[in-house]
Amino acid sequence: MHSGRMTETNEEKAASNKDQWRERIAEQERSGVSVRRFCQAQGIGEHLFYYWRRRLREQQPPMRFALVERGPARQELASEASLELILASGERLRIGAGVDAITLRMVLTALRA
């Protein structure tokens, strides 16, 4: 007989686990502390952190880039870009309000390389 309690399917448990690890990884990145210190403070194994970080990165859809315009800057409405970075080369990187934090972090890492 069914107890009336809803049970999670294996797919729901896996999705929940992925979400928890995404949040942990994002929290570590926001914290500015090393992975080792973060894992010690959270009581999680460092090897598990690296495993999940690699696994989740491999599952991400390919990164998409926006059109880069060269030449004089055009006037924009404030709502179009909430942040604009001007690179040492003079190029401008306009970042909209709804940008995904992980994708932005990857773009900035690529620019620093």
Secondary structure, 3 states (H helix, E strand, C coil): CCCCCCCCCHHHHHHHHHHHHHHHHHHHHHHCCCHHHHHHHHCCCHHHHHHHHHHHHHHCCCCCCCCCCCCCCCCCCCCCCCEEEECCCCCEEEECCCCCHHHHHHHHHHHHC
